[in-house]
Amino acid sequence: MPLDTLQPISSPPRRKQPAVVEALLGLAQRLGPGAKLPTARELSKRLGVTGATLTRCLEQLEARGVLRCLQGSGIYVEAGVHQKRVALVFGRNIFSAGSSAFGSLVLKHCIDRASEHNERFSFFLDTPAFHGVMNGSDVPAHQDLSDALNQGKLDGVILVARNSVEQEVWLRSQGIPVVTAGGVRRGAIANNPGIVCFDYQELIRQGVDRLRGAGCRTVGLIGALREHEEMLRNALQARGIPAKEKWIISPPTDEPIPAEDLPAYNAAAAKQFLAQCGWSARSTPSDLPDGLLLTDDLMANSILPALAGQGLRIGQDLKICSHANKGSETLAEWDILRVEFDPADMATALFDVLEAAMAGTPLPSPYLIGPVAESSLATV
């Protein structure tokens, strides 16, 4: 009998309602779609809760698409009882002017993936306010996301372009799996499960090889992450290419540059690179490397015009290879080499890692995504 699986709820008052919801959800999942639950009176008696408490819990499950309560007919299990509810959370800058196409491309592919796997998909932006309120306390999330978590409406969260470490730590404390798309591979967050990122080491190896294939005997770097410096040195050493420190520029800390600070940083990085190489369009000689590797397309989109603005002829005075996103036109106007990553691969990996976590079989972290095949790329 279905009621035999239910036990009286002994949780403290604050936890009683979530415990009732969990018990009813488990019962609905065991019965399956289309099944009829016992009456509200029977459920209240078996769980040892008031009718008012049971009604609030049934309303939550009805809002989640798990149950349908029909007046005069009964309580029925909906088709969504086995449907996972996944939230995609984007930083506030995803659609701002000058943003990388990566975010919108990943969003499209995530929508497609959720549809293919019959998952209920929600999309949250951290706008208009970053801090919400949950259980009377400020939290580092938009109010809509706070409410969805508080009401138990989500089974897992995919976080893309996180606003802060504080935000991610808080999300990971909510008792549901969280998967993060990002480039950070050091520090406390990088040691957590569910980190999905591009394989920057492979990006740099392939970038160096493509520049070599274009005739470059020396290679410099303007990196999006500080750890890219060491990756470049290792790649150059493995290929017997000399490395000069003045050709290598990266952020001052392990954390990525905040989005609002990127334009200023990119302009400064371009200026610093040219100054350290002694470049001037009006005088020679200079000590430029033959090739320059850029590890982020959004960075490249502002560094390339900054270099060209100083009289540097891209593709002639300096060959450049940059990270790029497949399907994006961000760098199409420039005569450069590219190492492309496919946002569809990112979306697939994010869902694979999240679904494994929800099933209790987490995948290795960080989960690295490699570049697309070189044969699909344009060359100088």
Order of alpha helices (4+ residues) and beta strands (2+ residues): alpha-alpha-alpha-beta-beta-beta-alpha-beta-beta-beta-alpha-beta-alpha-beta-alpha-beta-alpha-beta-alpha-beta-alpha-beta-alpha-beta-beta-alpha-beta
